[in-house]
Amino acid sequence: MCIRDRNRALITGASAGLGSEFARQLAAQGKSLILVARRVEPMERLAADLRDRHDVEVDVLTADMSVPGAPAELHAQTRKRGFDIDFLINNAGSEGPDLIRTRDWSRQDAYLRLMMTSVAGMCHEFVPGMLERGYGRVLNVASVAGRMTVGGDYSYGPTKAYLIALSKALASSYKSEGVHVMALCPGFTHTDFHASDKLTNMKTSTPQFIWYDANVVVREGLEALEKGKDEYTSGRLYRFLVPILRQRWSRGLLTAFGVKL
C-alpha cells in the first residue's frame, strides 16, 4: 500500500550546493525527504542533521543521473518502499565538457543525459502519479544562462534553455490538474558548485554584488513554485538585468561591470 503523503519530496543532486539547501528548507517545512546523489557520505551527514533538527523522515538513495535508466530505477525504488512523490526537485548538474574541443563523445553523451535526459526521465516517471492524485510540484533547476546566448557556452547554457522550455510546456499542460512545474533560473550563487578551478576563478574575478546566497535562491524558488509560476529568475538584480542582457547592444555592460562571459 502506498503512503499518501503530500509532504514527501525527492531531491536530486542533494549532496551539496542548492540541493542540500532545498533539503534544509523543505525539512524545516516538515516534509519527509528522499535525498539522491552519487556521494553517499555527505548525504548521510545531511540526513542525520535534518532528522535531529526537524524530526523528519529522511531516506538516502545513491544514483548517477548521467547513467541510462537512472530515473526509472529511482521510481522503482520509491515504489518498492511504498512512497508517493508529490514534490520533485531536479537539481543534479555540473559544468560540462567543451562540445567542440572535447573529442570523446561518450563524455558529451553522459553530460547531456545528466543535464537534460534525466530531467525529462524524472518527469516521465513521477508526474503521472501526481496527476492521478491531483497534486504535485516539480522544480527544475535551470539558470539565467539558459535565457541568454553567450559565445563559447554551447554546453551548459543550451541544456538549461531546454529545461526552461520543458518546464513551461509541462506547466501549461498540467497546472489546471493540480501539478505545478517551474524552471528556477538562478544567477551566480554562493555554493560549492564553483569549487572547480575555472569556476573559482570566475567567482574571484566578478564583483560580489552579483552573487546571491543559496538560501535566498531556494526560498524564492519554492515560493514562486507554490504560486504557480512556470519560470522564475531569482534575485532582483537578475530579474532586472537578464531581459536587458539578452539584447546584443547590452553586452558591453557586462564588460563595464567586470563580468566576462
C-alpha positions as CSV (number, residue, x, y, z in Angstrom):
1,M,0.0,0.0,0.0
2,C,1.3,3.4,-1.0
3,I,1.8,6.1,1.6
4,R,-0.4,9.0,0.5
5,D,1.9,11.8,1.7
6,R,2.0,15.3,0.1
7,N,4.9,16.1,2.4
8,R,7.4,13.7,0.8
9,A,10.0,15.4,-1.5
10,L,12.7,13.8,-3.7
11,I,15.7,15.9,-4.4
12,T,18.5,15.0,-6.9
13,G,21.9,16.5,-6.6
14,A,21.2,16.6,-2.8
15,S,24.7,16.1,-1.5
16,A,25.8,19.8,-1.8
17,G,25.0,23.2,-3.2
18,L,21.4,24.1,-3.9
19,G,20.3,20.5,-3.5
20,S,21.3,20.5,0.2
21,E,19.8,23.9,0.7
22,F,16.5,22.7,-0.8
23,A,16.7,19.8,1.7
24,R,17.2,22.1,4.7
25,Q,14.3,24.4,3.8
26,L,11.9,21.6,2.9
27,A,12.8,19.7,6.1
28,A,12.1,23.0,8.0
29,Q,8.6,22.9,6.5
30,G,8.1,19.4,7.9
31,K,8.5,17.5,4.7
32,S,9.9,13.9,4.6
33,L,12.8,13.7,2.2
34,I,14.5,11.4,-0.2
35,L,18.0,12.6,-1.0
36,V,19.6,11.4,-4.2
37,A,23.2,11.9,-5.4
38,R,26.3,10.0,-6.2
39,R,28.2,10.7,-3.0
40,V,26.6,8.9,-0.1
41,E,28.7,10.3,2.8
42,P,27.6,13.9,2.5
43,M,24.0,12.9,2.2
44,E,24.2,10.7,5.3
45,R,25.6,13.6,7.3
46,L,22.9,15.9,6.0
47,A,20.2,13.4,6.6
48,A,21.3,12.9,10.2
49,D,21.4,16.6,10.8
50,L,17.9,17.1,9.4
51,R,16.4,14.3,11.4
52,D,17.9,15.8,14.6
53,R,16.9,19.4,13.8
54,H,13.4,18.9,12.4
55,D,12.3,15.4,13.4
56,V,11.5,14.4,9.8
57,E,12.0,11.2,7.9
58,V,14.9,11.3,5.6
59,D,15.9,8.5,3.2
60,V,19.2,8.4,1.2
61,L,19.5,6.8,-2.3
62,T,22.6,6.8,-4.4
63,A,22.3,7.3,-8.1
64,D,24.3,8.7,-11.0
65,M,21.8,10.7,-13.1
66,S,24.1,10.5,-16.2
67,V,23.5,6.7,-16.4
68,P,20.8,5.5,-18.7
69,G,17.8,4.2,-16.8
70,A,18.5,6.1,-13.6
71,P,15.1,7.8,-13.4
72,A,13.3,4.5,-13.9
73,E,15.4,2.9,-11.2
74,L,14.7,5.7,-8.7
75,H,11.0,5.4,-9.4
76,A,11.1,1.6,-8.9
77,Q,12.9,2.1,-5.5
78,T,10.4,4.6,-4.3
79,R,7.5,2.4,-5.2
80,K,9.2,-0.6,-3.5
81,R,9.4,1.5,-0.3
82,G,5.7,2.5,-0.7
83,F,6.4,6.2,-1.2
84,D,4.3,8.6,-3.3
85,I,6.4,11.5,-4.5
86,D,4.4,14.7,-4.8
87,F,7.3,17.1,-4.6
88,L,10.2,16.7,-7.0
89,I,13.4,18.8,-7.2
90,N,15.5,18.1,-10.3
91,N,18.8,19.7,-9.3
92,A,21.6,17.4,-10.4
93,G,24.0,19.0,-12.7
94,S,27.6,20.1,-13.3
95,E,29.9,22.1,-15.5
96,G,30.2,20.4,-18.9
97,P,32.9,19.4,-21.4
98,D,33.7,21.7,-24.3
99,L,31.3,20.5,-27.1
100,I,33.8,21.1,-29.9
101,R,37.2,20.6,-28.3
102,T,36.4,17.5,-26.1
103,R,36.6,14.8,-28.8
104,D,35.4,11.9,-26.6
105,W,31.7,11.8,-27.5
106,S,30.9,9.5,-24.5
107,R,31.6,12.4,-22.2
108,Q,29.3,14.6,-24.2
109,D,26.6,12.0,-24.2
110,A,26.8,11.4,-20.4
111,Y,26.7,15.2,-19.8
112,L,23.6,15.6,-22.0
113,R,21.9,12.7,-20.1
114,L,22.7,14.3,-16.8
115,M,21.5,17.8,-17.7
116,M,18.5,17.1,-19.9
117,T,17.5,13.4,-20.5
118,S,17.5,12.6,-16.8
119,V,15.2,15.5,-16.0
120,A,12.8,14.5,-18.8
121,G,13.0,11.0,-17.4
122,M,12.2,12.0,-13.9
123,C,9.2,13.9,-15.1
124,H,8.2,10.9,-17.2
125,E,8.4,8.6,-14.2
126,F,6.9,10.8,-11.4
127,V,4.4,13.3,-13.0
128,P,1.8,10.6,-13.9
129,G,1.4,9.7,-10.2
130,M,1.0,13.3,-9.4
131,L,-1.7,13.6,-12.0
132,E,-3.5,10.6,-10.6
133,R,-3.5,12.1,-7.1
134,G,-4.4,15.6,-8.4
135,Y,-1.5,17.3,-6.7
136,G,2.2,17.7,-7.5
137,R,5.1,20.1,-7.5
138,V,8.1,19.9,-9.8
139,L,11.0,22.4,-9.7
140,N,13.7,22.0,-12.4
141,V,16.9,24.0,-11.6
142,A,17.8,25.8,-14.7
143,S,19.9,29.0,-14.9
144,V,20.0,32.6,-16.2
145,A,22.5,31.1,-18.6
146,G,19.6,29.3,-20.3
147,R,17.9,32.7,-21.0
148,M,20.9,34.2,-22.9
149,T,23.0,33.2,-25.8
150,V,26.7,33.6,-24.9
151,G,29.6,33.0,-27.2
152,G,31.6,29.9,-26.1
153,D,28.8,28.5,-24.0
154,Y,27.4,25.7,-26.1
155,S,27.0,23.1,-23.3
156,Y,25.7,24.4,-20.0
157,G,23.5,27.3,-21.2
158,P,21.8,25.3,-24.0
159,T,20.9,22.5,-21.6
160,K,19.4,24.9,-19.2
161,A,17.4,26.5,-22.1
162,Y,15.9,23.1,-22.7
163,L,14.8,22.8,-19.0
164,I,13.1,26.2,-19.2
165,A,11.2,25.1,-22.3
166,L,10.3,21.7,-20.9
167,S,9.1,23.2,-17.6
168,K,6.9,25.8,-19.3
169,A,5.3,23.2,-21.6
170,L,4.6,20.9,-18.7
171,A,3.2,23.8,-16.6
172,S,0.9,24.9,-19.3
173,S,-0.4,21.4,-19.7
174,Y,-0.9,20.3,-16.1
175,K,-1.3,23.3,-13.8
176,S,-5.1,23.0,-14.2
177,E,-4.8,19.4,-12.9
178,G,-3.0,20.5,-9.7
179,V,0.6,19.9,-10.8
180,H,2.8,22.9,-10.8
181,V,6.0,22.7,-12.8
182,M,8.6,25.5,-12.8
183,A,12.1,26.3,-14.0
184,L,14.2,28.1,-11.4
185,C,16.8,30.3,-13.0
186,P,19.5,31.4,-10.6
187,G,22.4,33.7,-11.5
188,F,25.7,33.5,-9.7
189,T,25.1,31.7,-6.4
190,H,27.4,31.0,-3.4
191,T,27.6,27.2,-3.5
192,D,30.3,24.6,-3.8
193,F,29.3,24.2,-7.4
194,H,32.0,26.7,-8.0
195,A,34.8,24.6,-6.5
196,S,36.5,23.8,-9.8
197,D,39.5,26.0,-10.7
198,K,37.6,27.5,-13.7
199,L,34.6,28.5,-11.7
200,T,36.6,29.6,-8.6
201,N,38.5,32.0,-10.9
202,M,35.1,33.2,-12.2
203,K,34.0,33.8,-8.6
204,T,37.1,35.8,-7.7
205,S,37.1,37.8,-10.9
206,T,33.5,39.0,-10.7
207,P,32.0,41.7,-8.4
208,Q,30.5,40.3,-5.3
209,F,27.2,42.2,-5.7
210,I,26.1,39.8,-8.5
211,W,26.4,36.8,-6.2
212,Y,23.4,35.6,-4.2
213,D,23.2,33.3,-1.2
214,A,21.8,29.9,-1.7
215,N,19.2,30.2,1.0
216,V,17.7,33.3,-0.8
217,V,17.6,31.5,-4.2
218,V,15.9,28.4,-2.7
219,R,13.4,30.3,-0.6
220,E,12.3,32.5,-3.6
221,G,12.1,29.5,-5.8
222,L,9.9,27.5,-3.5
223,E,7.6,30.5,-3.0
224,A,7.3,31.0,-6.8
225,L,6.6,27.3,-7.4
226,E,3.7,27.4,-4.9
227,K,2.3,30.5,-6.6
228,G,2.1,28.5,-9.9
229,K,4.8,30.3,-11.8
230,D,6.3,28.4,-14.7
231,E,9.7,30.2,-14.7
232,Y,11.4,32.3,-12.1
233,T,14.6,34.2,-12.1
234,S,16.0,34.5,-8.6
235,G,17.3,37.9,-7.3
236,R,16.1,41.4,-8.2
237,L,19.3,42.2,-9.9
238,Y,18.9,39.3,-12.4
239,R,15.2,39.9,-12.9
240,F,16.2,43.5,-14.0
241,L,19.4,42.6,-15.9
242,V,18.5,39.4,-17.8
243,P,15.9,41.0,-20.2
244,I,18.4,43.7,-20.9
245,L,21.4,41.5,-21.4
246,R,19.5,39.4,-23.9
247,Q,19.9,42.3,-26.3
248,R,23.1,42.4,-28.4
249,W,23.7,46.1,-27.7
250,S,23.9,45.5,-23.9
251,R,26.9,43.1,-23.9
252,G,29.2,46.0,-23.2
253,L,27.5,46.4,-19.8
254,L,29.0,43.1,-18.7
255,T,32.5,44.2,-19.5
256,A,31.9,47.5,-17.7
257,F,31.0,45.6,-14.6
258,G,33.9,43.3,-14.9
259,V,31.9,40.3,-15.9
260,K,33.4,38.2,-18.7
261,L,31.1,35.8,-20.5
